[in-house]
Amino acid sequence: MTNIKLEVCGGCNAKIPQESLETTLSSINNYKRDDILVGFDTMDDAAVIKIDEENGVVSTMDFFPPMVEDAFSFGQIACANALSDIYAMGAEPIAGLNIVLFPEDYNLEILREILRGGADKMIEAKASLVGGHSIHDPKIKYGLSITGKVDIKKLWRNNTVKKNDVLILTKPLGVTLVTNAYSVGILGKEELNKAIASMTYLNKYAKEIFEKYRISAATDVTGFGFLGHLGEMLSDKFTAIIDSSKIPILDGAYKAASEFIFTKGGQRNRMYFEDRVEFLKDDFVLEEILFDPQTSGGLLVSINEDDAKCAIKELRNFGIDANIIGKIYNKYDKSVFIE
């Protein structure tokens, strides 16, 4: 493995803000085919194309600049993040195309390690790499376009929550806070390695457990932060009340936020969503964690309350430290209340 370190400058923190995307996409004309079941109009995690009455093809892509120094780990994280959009739809990944932007004068051993990391996660997902595209660029960026398949009757959407459902989150928050704090020497290797372990862990396993239960809606928590993605699930039709004591948080994230290691992405998320959330406890550090952009974050699902305890037990028995973090209610004056 190469010992040359990547320049850390992104992950999902590099995403264009929600408000900018919504404004831009809403101005673009689009041809509406009848066989497109899910497009970009609902800001869902992936597109779904109807093949017949039972089967659909799921399509997504994701790429970004490195958020860790190790090239192999970066490749793993980028691939796990791209695969996550497929899992968030309740689908199975089949194939992937690499997307590579790489400086012309860089050591190709770095590129090999990035691609090797991506291939490692594709093998774990039992999906095939089938090609890709590469160009020279001053900054390294990597990701994949993933194709999957889904039973249309079992498709998960991100905006179909139901009243009295409860919310389960499967990974801890705070990865960008931790990686940034490590880069300036506030946190050490132990905290960084826990963040990397979380980012490289596939949502495949949580998805396969959730398939056994009544899931009303699902998404993965990435660049728009926990609150931004939760807001997409609620779609201004429902309100979620969140128990902050149940939210899983990465070791070091609270310390990082308390040391004012804020991120541009986190502040963009705050500006977009803060008018729709009410914090019932005075904890600015917690607010930063909930707005923090996540890279390869966990699944956030809206699940029938009667199924939730069994699902949590099964997740924990598998080694996934998931929690029931809140509940869905009829719409109040705010979309989210944090207790």
C-alpha positions in Angstrom: 0.0 0.0 0.0 1.3 3.5 -0.8 2.3 5.7 2.1 1.5 8.9 0.1 -1.3 10.8 1.8 -4.3 12.2 0.0 -5.2 15.9 0.4 -8.3 15.9 2.6 -10.9 18.4 1.2 -14.4 17.0 0.9 -16.5 13.9 1.2 -20.2 14.7 1.2 -19.3 18.0 2.8 -18.6 19.1 -0.8 -22.2 18.7 -1.9 -24.1 21.6 -3.4 -26.7 22.9 -0.8 -30.3 21.6 -0.9 -31.7 25.1 -1.6 -29.4 25.6 -4.6 -30.2 22.2 -6.0 -34.0 22.7 -5.6 -33.9 26.1 -7.2 -31.8 24.9 -10.1 -33.5 21.6 -10.8 -37.0 23.1 -10.6 -36.1 25.4 -13.5 -35.1 22.6 -15.8 -37.6 21.1 -18.3 -37.8 17.4 -18.2 -39.5 14.8 -20.4 -41.7 12.6 -18.2 -41.7 8.9 -19.3 -44.4 6.7 -17.9 -41.9 4.0 -17.0 -39.9 6.3 -14.7 -41.4 5.6 -11.2 -38.9 7.8 -9.3 -37.0 10.7 -10.7 -35.3 13.8 -9.2 -38.5 15.7 -8.5 -38.8 14.2 -5.0 -35.1 14.4 -4.2 -35.1 10.6 -3.6 -31.9 8.6 -3.2 -32.0 6.9 -6.6 -34.1 6.8 -9.8 -36.3 3.8 -10.4 -37.3 2.6 -13.9 -40.2 0.2 -14.3 -39.4 -2.9 -16.3 -42.7 -4.8 -15.8 -45.3 -5.1 -13.1 -42.9 -6.7 -10.6 -39.4 -5.5 -11.5 -37.6 -2.2 -11.5 -34.1 -1.0 -12.3 -32.6 1.4 -9.7 -29.9 3.9 -10.9 -27.7 6.3 -8.9 -24.3 7.9 -8.9 -22.1 9.6 -6.3 -18.6 11.0 -6.2 -16.6 13.4 -4.2 -13.0 14.5 -3.1 -11.2 12.7 -0.3 -12.2 13.0 3.4 -9.4 10.8 4.7 -5.7 10.6 3.9 -5.4 6.9 3.1 -6.2 6.1 -0.6 -7.6 2.6 0.0 -9.9 3.8 2.7 -11.1 6.6 0.5 -12.0 4.2 -2.2 -13.9 2.0 0.2 -15.8 5.0 1.6 -16.7 6.4 -1.8 -18.0 3.0 -2.9 -19.9 2.3 0.3 -21.5 5.7 0.0 -22.6 5.1 -3.6 -24.0 1.7 -2.8 -26.0 3.2 0.1 -28.4 4.9 -2.3 -29.4 1.5 -3.7 -29.9 0.1 -0.2 -32.0 3.1 0.8 -34.5 2.2 -1.9 -34.8 -1.4 -0.6 -32.9 -2.6 -3.7 -30.0 -4.9 -4.5 -26.9 -3.5 -6.3 -25.9 -5.4 -9.5 -23.2 -3.4 -11.2 -21.1 -0.3 -10.9 -19.1 2.1 -13.1 -16.1 3.9 -11.7 -16.0 7.7 -11.9 -12.4 9.0 -11.7 -10.9 12.5 -11.7 -7.2 12.3 -11.2 -4.2 14.8 -11.6 -2.1 14.1 -14.7 1.2 14.3 -12.7 0.2 12.2 -9.7 1.6 8.8 -8.7 -0.7 6.2 -10.3 -0.1 3.9 -7.3 -2.5 6.3 -5.5 -5.2 5.7 -8.1 -4.6 2.0 -7.9 -5.2 2.0 -4.2 -8.4 4.1 -4.6 -9.8 1.7 -7.2 -8.7 -1.3 -5.1 -10.7 0.1 -2.1 -13.8 0.6 -4.3 -13.5 -2.9 -5.7 -13.2 -4.3 -2.2 -16.6 -3.0 -1.3 -18.2 -4.0 -4.6 -17.1 -7.6 -3.9 -18.5 -7.4 -0.4 -21.8 -6.1 -1.9 -21.7 -9.0 -4.4 -21.9 -6.5 -7.3 -19.7 -6.4 -10.4 -17.5 -3.5 -11.6 -18.3 -3.3 -15.3 -16.3 -0.2 -16.5 -16.2 3.5 -15.9 -14.8 6.8 -17.1 -11.7 8.8 -16.1 -10.4 12.3 -16.8 -7.4 14.4 -15.6 -8.4 17.0 -13.0 -6.3 19.1 -10.6 -8.1 17.6 -7.6 -8.7 13.9 -6.9 -12.4 12.8 -7.0 -13.8 9.3 -7.0 -17.2 7.6 -6.9 -19.4 5.2 -8.8 -22.6 5.0 -10.8 -24.5 2.0 -9.4 -27.3 0.0 -11.0 -29.5 -2.2 -9.0 -32.8 -4.1 -9.1 -35.9 -4.0 -6.9 -39.2 -5.6 -6.5 -41.6 -2.7 -7.2 -44.0 -3.8 -4.5 -41.2 -3.6 -1.9 -39.7 -0.3 -3.1 -38.8 2.2 -0.4 -39.3 5.9 -1.0 -37.9 8.7 1.1 -41.1 10.7 1.6 -43.8 8.2 2.5 -43.7 8.2 6.3 -46.8 7.3 8.2 -48.3 8.8 11.4 -47.2 6.9 14.5 -44.3 5.3 12.8 -41.0 5.5 14.7 -37.6 6.4 13.3 -34.5 4.2 13.5 -31.0 5.4 12.7 -28.3 2.7 12.0 -25.0 4.7 12.2 -23.6 7.3 14.5 -23.4 11.0 13.4 -20.5 13.3 13.3 -18.1 12.0 10.7 -17.2 15.3 9.1 -16.6 16.9 12.5 -14.3 14.0 13.5 -12.3 13.9 10.2 -11.9 17.7 10.3 -10.9 17.7 14.0 -8.3 15.0 13.3 -6.8 17.0 10.4 -6.1 19.9 12.8 -4.8 17.8 15.6 -7.8 18.0 18.0 -8.6 14.3 17.8 -6.4 11.3 17.4 -6.2 8.1 15.4 -8.6 6.2 17.6 -11.5 8.6 16.9 -10.6 8.8 13.2 -10.5 5.0 12.9 -13.9 4.7 14.4 -15.2 7.2 11.9 -13.6 5.3 9.0 -15.0 2.0 10.3 -18.5 3.6 10.3 -18.1 5.1 6.8 -16.8 1.9 5.2 -19.5 -0.3 6.8 -22.1 -1.3 4.2 -25.8 -0.5 4.8 -26.4 -3.8 3.0 -26.8 -5.6 6.4 -29.2 -3.2 7.9 -31.2 -3.2 4.7 -31.5 -7.0 4.7 -32.8 -6.9 8.2 -35.3 -4.1 7.6 -36.7 -6.0 4.6 -38.5 -8.3 7.1 -40.5 -5.5 8.6 -43.0 -2.8 7.7 -40.9 0.1 6.5 -42.9 3.1 5.3 -40.0 5.2 4.1 -36.2 5.2 4.1 -33.2 7.3 3.2 -29.5 7.3 3.9 -28.0 10.2 5.9 -25.3 11.9 3.8 -24.3 15.5 2.9 -27.5 17.3 3.9 -27.0 16.0 7.5 -29.4 14.2 9.8 -31.9 17.1 9.9 -31.8 17.8 6.1 -32.5 14.2 5.2 -35.2 13.9 7.9 -36.8 17.0 6.5 -37.0 15.3 3.0 -38.7 12.3 4.6 -41.3 14.6 6.3 -41.9 16.6 3.1 -43.8 19.3 5.1 -46.7 16.9 5.7 -45.6 15.5 9.1 -43.7 16.4 12.2 -41.0 14.3 13.9 -40.2 14.5 17.6 -36.7 13.4 18.2 -35.2 12.1 21.5 -31.7 13.6 21.4 -30.5 11.2 24.2 -31.1 8.2 21.8 -29.2 9.6 18.8 -25.9 7.7 18.2 -22.9 10.0 18.1 -19.3 9.1 17.1 -16.6 9.3 19.7 -15.0 12.7 19.4 -17.8 14.5 17.5 -19.1 16.3 20.5 -15.5 17.5 21.5 -14.9 18.6 17.9 -18.0 20.7 17.8 -17.3 22.1 21.2 -13.9 23.2 19.8 -15.7 25.1 17.0 -14.6 22.7 14.3 -17.5 23.7 12.1 -17.9 22.8 8.5 -19.1 24.8 5.6 -21.6 22.1 4.7 -22.9 22.1 8.2 -23.6 25.8 8.2 -25.2 25.5 4.8 -27.5 22.8 6.2 -28.3 25.0 9.2 -29.2 28.0 7.0 -31.5 25.8 4.9 -33.4 24.0 7.6 -33.1 25.9 10.9 -36.5 27.7 10.5 -38.2 24.3 10.4 -36.7 22.8 13.5 -37.1 23.7 17.2 -34.5 22.7 19.8 -36.2 22.2 23.1 -32.9 21.9 24.9 -30.1 24.5 24.9 -27.2 22.6 23.4 -25.5 24.3 20.4 -22.9 21.5 20.1 -25.7 19.0 19.6 -27.2 21.2 16.9 -23.9 21.2 15.0 -23.8 17.4 15.1 -27.4 17.2 13.8 -26.5 19.6 10.9 -23.1 18.0 10.2 -22.8 16.6 6.7 -22.3 12.8 6.8 -20.3 10.7 4.3 -21.6 7.1 3.9 -24.0 7.6 6.9 -26.5 5.1 8.1 -30.0 4.3 7.0 -32.8 6.4 8.5 -36.1 4.5 8.3 -39.7 5.1 9.3 -41.0 1.8 10.6 -44.3 0.5 12.0 -44.1 1.0 15.8 -45.1 -2.6 16.5 -42.1 -3.9 14.4 -39.5 -1.5 15.8 -38.4 -3.4 18.9 -37.9 -6.7 17.0 -36.0 -4.9 14.3 -33.7 -3.2 16.9 -33.1 -6.5 18.6 -32.1 -8.1 15.3 -29.9 -5.2 14.3 -28.1 -5.2 17.6 -27.6 -9.0 17.5 -26.0 -8.5 14.2 -23.6 -5.9 15.6 -25.4 -2.8 14.3 -25.8 -0.3 17.2 -29.1 1.1 16.0 -31.6 3.1 18.1 -35.2 4.2 18.0 -34.7 8.0 18.0 -38.1 9.5 17.4 -41.7 9.3 16.2 -43.9 10.6 13.4 -46.9 12.9 14.2 -49.4 15.0 12.3 -47.9 18.3 11.2 -47.3 21.0 13.8 -45.9 24.4 13.3 -42.4 23.0 13.0 -41.2 19.9 11.0 -38.9 18.7 13.7 -38.7 19.1 17.5 -35.5 18.0 19.3 -36.1 17.1 22.9 
